């Protein structure tokens, strides 16, 4: 397996984990990115750019207004004026 394919698989895996496990974008986002940069040895600027890019992609995928909500998504609104 070549490095390009490894990168594609790693990217898909990371996006899936972040979608399933969730992640927070808050006032500590840059600090969290800095800690990841230190641990991985990847420059902060590149790590930040990657973090912003993947966050935007995930947000656009999970908040697509053209997609109808699933039953699981609607279940959270039962008794609160929804479903």
C-alpha positions, 0 to 999 in steps of 0.5 A: 500500500502506498503512502497516498492510500494510507493517507486517504484511509487515515483521513476517512478513519479520523473523520468517522471517529470525530463524527461518532465521538464528537469534538468541541470547537471552543476557546481552547481549540488552538491550545488543543491543536498546539498540543497535537502539534507538539505530540506529533511533531507536525508544525502548528500552522499545518496542524491548525489548517488541517484541524480547521479544514476537517472541522468545516467538512464534518460540520457541513456534512452533519448539518446538510439542510437538504437531508431529512432528519433521521428517527434518531435525530428526531427522538431527541425532540420528542416532548419538546415541540418536535416529532 
